[in-house]
Every structure is written in C-alpha cells, then in structure tokens.
Amino acid sequence: RVSIMQMIKEARKSNSVGKLMQERMLRLTSGTDRLVPDSCIQWYDRKNIVKNIQNYNIYITTDYTTTSGEGSDYSGIASWAVSNNEDWFLLNLSLRKRSMAAQYAETLDEAARWKRLGKYVEIGVEIDGNQAAHIYSLEREMEKRGDYYSFARQKGDEYSERKGLLSRSTGVKKHERFRIAVNQVLLPKKMWFPEHLKDTPDMQEMLAQIKGATHEAFTRSDDGPDLITMGVVTMAVKYPTV
C-alpha cells in the first residue's frame, strides 16, 4: 500500500500537493462532520418533469469563471424546475473548466432548450466586483442570436432596476449562505437530482463538492454549492400556483 509520505512526494513532483490534500480531507471527512448526509441526496426521473413542464417555473443559476485557460476556475451552469410545493428539480448541469465565451454560449443554449417548450426562463448572474461584466457579455451574445432572456432579481429587491445579484450585500458569508440553503431544501428533502446525470463527470464533481462541505467550511471547491445557494437564498423565485 502506498504511504501518505510517498503520495505527498509524488504530488510535489507534479505540483499538485494542494489537490492531494483536498482530496484526502474529503475522504477523511466523517458523516457527522458533513453538512449534507447521503440520505438527503435524492434522485428522480427527468422525463416525468419534462412531460409536465407546464406545471413548473424554470430558472438558471450560474457561477461563472472570470478567467480562461487551463488555470481557470470551475464554471457552473444549472437549470432548475421549481414546483408549487417549493421543490427544486435539477434539470441539467454543467460544472467544468471552460472559456469565458463558452460559458455564456452554453447558458443561452440551455435557456433556449426550455424556451422551445414554451417556458419563460430567468438567468441568475452574480455582479459582485468585476463580475458585472458577465451581464454585458451575455447581452452581447443575446444580440448576436436575436434571442433574449431576463436576469433574475435579488430576493427582497424584486423591483430594482439593477440587473443581476449581489451576494455579498446580504452580509452573510458564502459558507453560511450554503448552510441556509441546506436547511431550506436539502435537509427537508425538497431538492432532487436527475438520475441520467448521476455518473457524469459534472454531477460527480457537484456531489463531491456538496459532500465536501462540513459544518465549518468547504473542503473542496464551492462552485457547485454556489449554484444551489443562488437559487434558494439569493434569487427572487416565484413558485407556480397550480
């Protein structure tokens, strides 16, 4: 069996010690430390939701990178169907490293998928700091396509003229915002993930990040949890009345 010291030496050679320690911490995290237990991760058949899509409202949450290339951060795009019972069904997920241009194109491709089924779609975009440029880039891409979508509004500030969401303005730190989301939808078992994505690299990364969240901190990347937090905590969401 390979020793821990040998693993660290090999990781140093490939300049990946940080990644190794992060993965080790995730594996060593006990069930009692985890914020989201396995029993609260639920799966569903997306075909049943799509068949009755008229009964759901559709939102897209994003966690964009501000850099391109191999050294870029993860970029996340998730589409959700919300029910009249305030349940959240993940419809599609893209959580990977990609160029800035690709993330905007993929977001609008995903919005168009649900628009073709007759659904109104709102896109959530954070505009803290230099992230405001994401709105500009999406609007330019909409102009090129001649296909337009609305940006989601801040919860509690639905009638503001501002486009986009200011997560930091809540005064609540990122981990605590995710804890709120967990208490609202994951622990009460009101969030569902699609079975057909279970074994995809994007969904596996999402699950690893969720399972890596302890009661104190994120032990892995937080891009996946951010996709959940935006929808549940930050964004103004209207649930259907049917």
Secondary structure in CASP SS format (residue, H / E / C, confidence):
PFRMAT SS
TARGET T0000
AUTHOR 0000-0000-0000
METHOD secondary structure of the structure
MODEL  1
R C 1.00
V C 1.00
S C 1.00
I H 1.00
M H 1.00
Q H 1.00
M H 1.00
I H 1.00
K H 1.00
E H 1.00
A H 1.00
R H 1.00
K H 1.00
S C 1.00
N C 1.00
S C 1.00
V H 1.00
G H 1.00
K H 1.00
L H 1.00
M H 1.00
Q H 1.00
E H 1.00
R H 1.00
M H 1.00
L H 1.00
R H 1.00
L H 1.00
T C 1.00
S C 1.00
G C 1.00
T C 1.00
D C 1.00
R E 1.00
L C 1.00
V C 1.00
P C 1.00
D H 1.00
S H 1.00
C H 1.00
I C 1.00
Q E 1.00
W E 1.00
Y E 1.00
D C 1.00
R H 1.00
K H 1.00
N H 1.00
I H 1.00
V H 1.00
K H 1.00
N C 1.00
I H 1.00
Q H 1.00
N H 1.00
Y C 1.00
N E 1.00
I E 1.00
Y E 1.00
I E 1.00
T E 1.00
T E 1.00
D E 1.00
Y C 1.00
T C 1.00
T C 1.00
T C 1.00
S C 1.00
G C 1.00
E C 1.00
G C 1.00
S C 1.00
D C 1.00
Y C 1.00
S E 1.00
G E 1.00
I E 1.00
A E 1.00
S E 1.00
W E 1.00
A E 1.00
V E 1.00
S C 1.00
N C 1.00
N C 1.00
E C 1.00
D C 1.00
W E 1.00
F E 1.00
L E 1.00
L E 1.00
N E 1.00
L E 1.00
S E 1.00
L E 1.00
R E 1.00
K C 1.00
R C 1.00
S C 1.00
M H 1.00
A H 1.00
A H 1.00
Q H 1.00
Y H 1.00
A H 1.00
E H 1.00
T H 1.00
L H 1.00
D H 1.00
E H 1.00
A H 1.00
A H 1.00
R H 1.00
W H 1.00
K H 1.00
R C 1.00
L C 1.00
G C 1.00
K C 1.00
Y C 1.00
V E 1.00
E E 1.00
I E 1.00
G C 1.00
V C 1.00
E E 1.00
I C 1.00
D C 1.00
G H 1.00
N H 1.00
Q H 1.00
A H 1.00
A H 1.00
H H 1.00
I H 1.00
Y H 1.00
S H 1.00
L H 1.00
E H 1.00
R H 1.00
E H 1.00
M H 1.00
E H 1.00
K H 1.00
R H 1.00
G C 1.00
D C 1.00
Y C 1.00
Y C 1.00
S E 1.00
F E 1.00
A C 1.00
R C 1.00
Q E 1.00
K C 1.00
G C 1.00
D C 1.00
E C 1.00
Y C 1.00
S C 1.00
E C 1.00
R C 1.00
K C 1.00
G C 1.00
L E 1.00
L C 1.00
S C 1.00
R H 1.00
S H 1.00
T H 1.00
G C 1.00
V C 1.00
K C 1.00
K H 1.00
H H 1.00
E H 1.00
R H 1.00
F H 1.00
R H 1.00
I H 1.00
A H 1.00
V H 1.00
N H 1.00
Q H 1.00
V H 1.00
L H 1.00
L C 1.00
P C 1.00
K C 1.00
K C 1.00
M E 1.00
W E 1.00
F E 1.00
P E 1.00
E H 1.00
H H 1.00
L H 1.00
K C 1.00
D C 1.00
T C 1.00
P H 1.00
D H 1.00
M H 1.00
Q H 1.00
E H 1.00
M H 1.00
L H 1.00
A H 1.00
Q H 1.00
I H 1.00
K H 1.00
G C 1.00
A E 1.00
T E 1.00
H C 1.00
E C 1.00
A C 1.00
F E 1.00
T C 1.00
R C 1.00
S C 1.00
D C 1.00
D H 1.00
G H 1.00
P H 1.00
D H 1.00
L H 1.00
I H 1.00
T H 1.00
M H 1.00
G H 1.00
V H 1.00
V H 1.00
T H 1.00
M E 1.00
A C 1.00
V C 1.00
K C 1.00
Y C 1.00
P C 1.00
T C 1.00
V C 1.00
END
